[in-house]
Amino acid sequence: MINRTASALTNDDRPVLDPFLTPDAAGFDGLRLAEVPFVPELCLHLAEDAIVLRARLEAEVGGALPPPFWADAWAGGQAVARYVLDHPDVVAGLRVLDVAAGSGLVAIAAAVAGAAAVTANDIDPYALAAIRLNAHANGVTVDANRGDLLDGDGDGAEVVLAGDVFYSESMAERMLSFLQRAAKRGARVLVGDPGRAYLPHDRMEVVASYQVSMMGAAEDAQIRHAYVLELFG
């Protein structure tokens, strides 16, 4: 079981990060490198305590920050990462986009499974730093891309992956429209979700169902099933 603190990494282990999150920052000390419960082949820098981590980062920048979603391994992301690793033909040799990537877990799984090129997109600069750090820890190359892509169609990606993106009504509406445009132009679209309130069940087909328990973020502690769903254009 991998369980060394991020602050214990040697200088040679440390990739170049965004200035928002560095190995010497106070917030960075709140992360630990650990195996992902449902995807033990991979490891992530995860928050020891997300509330404390957020407070440390806010103290560094002197202002409010959004929750550090990038510092947890959420159930839906773990499910789609598991599916990709078990079915590498889904991404092998193809251009893959992981949208709202958070920690980059799904993107990293795609890279491990043999994708030709992988982009992990998120609007949070801390997430981009975490993605680069996590990709480095797993020995893969992932292009961390910042920006809001949801008014587009996936920029030519042949496979679009998303984990835990239907967590609010406003996000769900925009995300579904984006994913539908991607599917309509021919991309394969796979979503990982444990059945959150705004998941559009009627627009997708379940391709995998996993029985899970205690698999990541504290908010997911009571989750017993996670699903991978495919959206058709």
N, C-alpha and C positions, 0 to 999 in steps of 0.2 A: 504494500500500500504506500503510495507516494504521499508524504505529509511533511515536507520541509517548508519553512517559512520563506516567502519571497525575498525578504530582506537578507536571507542567508546566501543568495545567489552570488557567485563570484563575478568580478567585472567582465570576465570573458563570456559569462553566460548571459549578460544583459544586453538586449538589443537596444537600438536607438529608438526612443519613444517620443511621443508628442510632449511638449513642455508642460502640459496640464498634469501629467502623471509620470513621475520618474522614480527609479529605484530608491532614491534618497528622500523622497517626499514622505511626510508623516503618514498620509493616507495609505501609501503602498505597504506599510508595515502591517496593515489590517488585512492583508491577503495571505493565503496559503496555497501552495501548489498541491493539488490533490487529484486522485482519480475521480472520474465522473461515475456516479453510482450505476447507472444503467448502460454506460458506455465505457467500461473500465480500460479499454485499449487507449483511451485518450485522457489527458489531464488538463486542468484549467487552474488559473489563479482565481480562487474563490474567496469571498468575504468570510472572515471568522465571525463577524457580527455586522450585518448590513447597516444597522442604525448607527453603530459606532463609526464605521467606515465613512458614511455620509457626513457625520459630524466632523470628522477629521479633515475631509476634503473641503468642506465648507469653511472650516477655520483657516485652511491654507489660502483659499481664494477670497475670503472675507465677504461671502455672500451666499445666498441660497442656491442649491443645486437640485436637480431632479433626483429621484431615487436611483441608486447604482444598480440598475437591472443587469448590467454587464458583469456583475460580480457574483451572480448566482447561476446555477444550472437548472433552468426551468424544465418542467415535465414535457412540454411539447417539443422543445428543442432536442431533448434527449431522445424522444421517440423518433423524430425524423433523422437524427444522427445515427441511431441504431439501425433504422431501415436502410439508409444509404450504405453503411458498412456491410450489412448483410446482403445487399443487392447492388454491388458495385457497378453492374451494367447500367444502372440508372444514370450514372454520371460519367463513367469511364470515357475518356477522350473528348469530353464535351466542355463547353463554356458554361460555368455555373455562377448564379447570383444568389447569395444569401441576403435577403432583405430584412431590415430591422434586426441585424445580426447579434447585437448584444455582446456576449463573450466571444463570439465567433465559433462556437462549438459546431454548428451545422456546416459552416464553411470548411472548417478543419477536417471534419469527417469526409466531405466531398473530395478534398485534396488527398487525403489518405487513400480514398477509394479509387483514385486515378483520374480525376477530372483534368482536362487539358489546361484550364485556367479557372481560378476561383476568385470572385470578388465578394467581399463582405461589406455590406453597406449599413451605416447607422448615422443618425444625426448628432449623437452624443460624442464629443471629442474624447472623453474618457473611454468610451467603448472602443474607439479606434485604437487607442493605446493598448487596451486589454487584448484586442484581437491580434495585434502584432506580437505582443508578449506571449500569448497563448499559442499562436502559430509557431513561434520560435521554440517553445517548450515541446511541441510535438514534431518538430523537424520538418515542417511543410511551409510552402510559400502561399500566402494569401494576400491579395491586394485589398487593403482597407480603404474604403471609399466613403467620404463624408458627404452628406447632402440628402435632401428630400427627393426621392425618386418617384414618389407615388402619383405624380401627374403624368408619368411616362408609361412605358410598356416593358421595361426590363432591359433596354439598351442592347438588344441582340443576344442576350443569354439564351442558350438552348434549354437550360433547366433552371427554374426559379424555385428556390426553397425558402420556407418561412416557418419559424417556430414561435408559438405563443404570441401571435400578432392580433388576436381578436379579443383583447382584454377590455376595450371600451367601445361605446357605440360610435363615436366619431372616428376612432382609428379603424374600426371594423369596416365602416362604409368606404373610407378611402382605400384601405388595403384590398377589399374585395374588388373594387373597380380596377385597381392596378393589376391584380392577379388575373382578372378576366381579360384585360387588354393583352397581357403577356400570353395567356393561353390562346387567345384568338389569333395571334400572329404565328402560333405554332410551337411555343415553348411548352415543355412539360412542367406543370406546376404541382408541387407537393407541399402540404402544410402539416405541421405537427401540432397537436392540440389535445388537452385532456378533457375537452368538452366545456370550455368556458362559455359564459353567458351569451356572447355575441358571435359565436361560431355559426356561420351560415350553413347548417347541415344540408339544407335542401339544394345547395349549389355544388356539393362535392360528394364523392364516393369514397368510402373507407377502403383502403388497400391493406392496412395492417392495424391490428389491435393488440396492445400489450397490457398484461396485468403487472402493476407496479406497486411499490410502497416505499415511502420515505425516500424519495429519489432526488431531492434537491432543495430548492428554496423553502423556507419555513411556511410560506403561504400555500405550498403544494403538499404539505405533510399529510393531508387527509385524502389525497388523490389515490384512487385504486386502479384506474385504467387511463391509458394514453393512446392516442390514435394518430395514424398517418392517413391523410385524405388527399385525393387527387381532384383537381379542378379541371374540367374539360371546357374547351373553347366553344 
